[in-house]
Amino acid sequence: MIIEKAKEVLKLEAGSILELTKKINTSFEELVNTICGSTGRVIISGIGKSGLIGKKIVATLISTGTNSMFLHPVEALHGDLGMVSKDDVFIAISNSGETNELIQLLPVIKNIGCKLAGFTGKTNSSLAKYCDIIIDTGVQKEACPFNMAPTSSTTAQLAMGDALAVVLITMKKFKKSDFMKSHPGGMLGQRLSCRVGEIMFEASTAPWVLTGSSMTLAIEEMDKYRLGAVIVLDDKKKLKGIITDGDIRHCIANNRSELNTQSVDSVMSENPYTLNAESFLYEALNIMEKYQITVLPIVDGDKRLNGLLHLHDILGKGSFQFNGGT
């Protein structure tokens, strides 16, 4: 009986979320575009269970690149309203749309001049009448056997908030490396906040050949170090280019069968993307993600090779250690 009841609750709440897909319309699109076009913050307000959901949505928005804050309705009416400006987007959350403390606040918010949106289960409620944008988060039934305790309704509010945050990630072109910059406490976050020079392969242990060298020598270097690339330097040890596994596959695909007899100069990619040893690892990850590459030459101000950085080492597959562990 216990297990079956638990499954019943989960199925009911899951069904409530699926029903929301039928309610996503141009109002949701308008809210996303309004937030993207705003120079202020997203301010979310609610009380009770809806307030707790609002705080979670704010936390998700902040960690995914949208400047947000939670404002308690009562505290707003007692001095904190000064935090709201006309450039903000204000989202009020109330399933019933009749929460007194929130309804008292909305005319004042409206007077400030910021865009006002509402997450509510009642689209004809008092809250909805004040809103410029209405997001319907209504559910048919709470999971509570008395249909009273906020359960399915708060799940729906949270899911709609997640949908908003994830769509904003795409619209704002927020990247994985941006996420890690705001999560420095995690293992990968720690790594990304470190400098390139801390984990790169030093020039003395990185594969390189001089211009004019044969592809036979370049391939031997690549095979020796197994980093998927070899750097090409001039006679002053300055960077001239890079040859990757992809460059070799491209040559073979173009029927250049006598690859081993060619010079590295005819195969290399000139002027590759580079960083210096003082750059942060999140900068390196941004470049690798943007240009779909896995290796970066690390150079000094005169373009002399300092080392080589591989994606695997950024992601923790190298020998870099934290707190004495690998």
NUVEXLO-708427 format. One record per residue (C-alpha): z, y, x; residue in one letter. Coordinates in steps of 0.25 Angstrom, whole numbers, padded with zeros to 4 digits, always signed. Layout:
ZYXA
...
//
This chain:
+0000+0000+0000M
+0004+0010+0011I
-0009+0007+0019I
-0018+0008+0007E
-0011+0021+0002K
-0014+0027+0016A
-0028+0023+0016K
-0030+0029+0002E
-0024+0042+0007V
-0034+0042+0019L
-0046+0039+0010K
-0042+0050+0000L
-0041+0060+0011E
-0054+0055+0018A
-0061+0057+0005G
-0056+0071+0003S
-0062+0075+0016I
-0075+0068+0013L
-0076+0076+0000E
-0075+0089+0008L
-0089+0086+0014T
-0094+0089+0000K
-0087+0103+0000K
-0093+0108+0013I
-0103+0119+0009N
-0108+0132+0013T
-0093+0138+0012S
-0089+0129+0024F
-0102+0134+0032E
-0098+0148+0029E
-0084+0146+0034L
-0089+0140+0047V
-0099+0152+0049N
-0089+0162+0046T
-0079+0157+0056I
-0091+0156+0067C
-0094+0170+0064G
-0080+0175+0064S
-0074+0183+0076T
-0060+0180+0071G
-0052+0168+0069R
-0051+0157+0058V
-0037+0159+0051I
-0032+0148+0043I
-0021+0149+0033S
-0014+0139+0023G
+0000+0135+0019I
+0007+0121+0018G
-0002+0109+0021K
-0015+0118+0021S
-0008+0127+0032G
-0006+0115+0040L
-0020+0111+0039I
-0024+0125+0042G
-0017+0124+0055K
-0024+0112+0059K
-0037+0118+0056I
-0034+0130+0064V
-0030+0121+0076A
-0043+0114+0075T
-0051+0126+0074L
-0044+0132+0086I
-0046+0120+0095S
-0061+0120+0091T
-0065+0134+0094G
-0062+0142+0082T
-0051+0153+0083N
-0041+0150+0072S
-0027+0152+0067M
-0018+0148+0056F
-0011+0159+0047L
+0000+0155+0038H
-0002+0162+0025P
+0013+0166+0024V
+0014+0171+0038E
+0001+0179+0036A
+0007+0186+0024L
+0019+0190+0033H
+0012+0196+0045G
+0002+0186+0051D
-0009+0191+0043L
-0012+0201+0055G
-0018+0189+0062M
-0030+0189+0052V
-0042+0198+0054S
-0055+0201+0047K
-0063+0193+0057D
-0055+0180+0054D
-0059+0168+0045V
-0047+0165+0036F
-0046+0151+0030I
-0036+0148+0019A
-0032+0134+0016I
-0026+0129+0003S
-0030+0117-0005N
-0025+0123-0018S
-0030+0137-0015G
-0018+0143-0021E
-0008+0143-0010T
+0000+0156-0013N
+0003+0160+0001E
-0012+0159+0005L
-0017+0165-0007I
-0008+0178-0004Q
-0014+0179+0010L
-0029+0178+0006L
-0031+0192+0000P
-0025+0198+0012V
-0035+0189+0021I
-0046+0194+0012K
-0042+0208+0014N
-0042+0206+0030I
-0057+0203+0028G
-0058+0190+0035C
-0066+0178+0029K
-0058+0169+0020L
-0060+0155+0018A
-0052+0144+0011G
-0050+0129+0012F
-0046+0125-0002T
-0047+0114-0012G
-0048+0124-0024K
-0061+0132-0023T
-0057+0141-0035N
-0043+0144-0030S
-0036+0157-0027S
-0038+0154-0012L
-0053+0152-0014A
-0055+0165-0021K
-0051+0173-0009Y
-0060+0165+0001C
-0073+0169+0006D
-0076+0154+0009I
-0070+0142+0002I
-0069+0128+0008I
-0066+0118-0002D
-0056+0107+0004T
-0052+0102-0010G
-0049+0087-0012V
-0049+0079-0024Q
-0035+0072-0022K
-0023+0073-0012E
-0020+0060-0005A
-0005+0063-0010C
-0003+0053-0022P
+0002+0066-0030F
-0010+0073-0026N
-0001+0084-0021M
+0002+0084-0006A
-0009+0090+0002P
-0016+0078+0008T
-0031+0076+0005S
-0032+0092+0004S
-0026+0095+0017T
-0035+0084+0024T
-0047+0091+0018A
-0043+0104+0023Q
-0041+0099+0037L
-0054+0092+0036A
-0061+0104+0032M
-0055+0112+0043G
-0059+0101+0053D
-0074+0103+0047A
-0073+0118+0049L
-0068+0116+0064A
-0078+0106+0068V
-0090+0114+0062V
-0085+0126+0069L
-0085+0118+0082I
-0100+0116+0080T
-0103+0130+0076M
-0096+0136+0087K
-0101+0126+0098K
-0087+0123+0102F
-0088+0112+0113K
-0079+0101+0118K
-0075+0109+0130S
-0071+0121+0121D
-0062+0111+0114F
-0056+0106+0127M
-0053+0121+0131K
-0044+0122+0119S
-0037+0109+0122H
-0032+0110+0136P
-0021+0100+0134G
-0030+0088+0132G
-0034+0080+0144M
-0049+0084+0143L
-0044+0098+0140G
-0036+0098+0153Q
-0048+0094+0161R
-0058+0104+0155L
-0048+0115+0159S
-0049+0111+0173C
-0059+0116+0184R
-0072+0109+0187V
-0067+0108+0202G
-0055+0099+0198E
-0064+0087+0194I
-0078+0089+0200M
-0084+0081+0210F
-0083+0089+0223E
-0096+0092+0230A
-0093+0082+0241S
-0092+0071+0231T
-0103+0075+0222A
-0118+0070+0222P
-0128+0079+0228W
-0141+0080+0236V
-0149+0091+0243L
-0162+0096+0237T
-0173+0088+0242G
-0166+0075+0242S
-0172+0063+0236S
-0169+0058+0222M
-0165+0045+0229T
-0154+0052+0236L
-0150+0060+0223A
-0149+0047+0215I
-0141+0040+0226E
-0131+0052+0225E
-0130+0051+0210M
-0128+0036+0211D
-0117+0038+0221K
-0109+0047+0213Y
-0112+0043+0199R
-0111+0057+0193L
-0125+0057+0186G
-0130+0068+0195A
-0132+0073+0209V
-0132+0088+0214I
-0144+0094+0221V
-0140+0104+0232L
-0148+0113+0242D
-0146+0113+0257D
-0134+0123+0255K
-0128+0114+0245K
-0131+0123+0233K
-0134+0117+0220L
-0148+0115+0217K
-0148+0105+0205G
-0143+0092+0199I
-0149+0079+0196I
-0143+0070+0185T
-0145+0057+0180D
-0152+0064+0168G
-0162+0070+0178D
-0165+0057+0184I
-0168+0051+0170R
-0177+0062+0167H
-0185+0060+0179C
-0186+0045+0176I
-0190+0048+0162A
-0201+0057+0166N
-0207+0045+0175N
-0203+0051+0188R
-0202+0037+0193S
-0202+0041+0208E
-0188+0048+0206L
-0183+0043+0220N
-0194+0050+0228T
-0191+0064+0221Q
-0183+0075+0227S
-0170+0079+0219V
-0176+0093+0218D
-0187+0088+0208S
-0176+0081+0199V
-0164+0090+0199M
-0160+0100+0188S
-0159+0113+0195E
-0148+0123+0192N
-0139+0114+0185P
-0127+0119+0177Y
-0115+0121+0187T
-0100+0125+0187L
-0090+0129+0198N
-0078+0122+0201A
-0069+0132+0195E
-0075+0130+0181S
-0068+0123+0170F
-0071+0109+0166L
-0073+0114+0151Y
-0084+0123+0157E
-0091+0111+0163A
-0090+0103+0150L
-0096+0114+0143N
-0108+0114+0152I
-0110+0099+0152M
-0109+0099+0137E
-0119+0110+0135K
-0129+0105+0144Y
-0127+0090+0142Q
-0124+0088+0157I
-0113+0079+0164T
-0113+0085+0178V
-0111+0099+0184L
-0112+0104+0198P
-0101+0112+0202I
-0104+0123+0212V
-0099+0136+0218D
-0104+0150+0217G
-0115+0147+0227D
-0120+0135+0220K
-0114+0125+0230R
-0110+0112+0225L
-0095+0110+0223N
-0095+0098+0215G
-0100+0090+0203L
-0093+0089+0189L
-0096+0077+0179H
-0093+0077+0165L
-0085+0064+0166H
-0075+0071+0175D
-0073+0082+0165I
-0070+0072+0154L
-0060+0065+0162G
-0068+0053+0168K
-0066+0058+0183G
-0053+0058+0192S
-0048+0071+0187F
-0033+0069+0184Q
-0023+0076+0174F
-0008+0074+0177N
-0010+0063+0187G
-0019+0055+0177G
-0034+0052+0177T
//
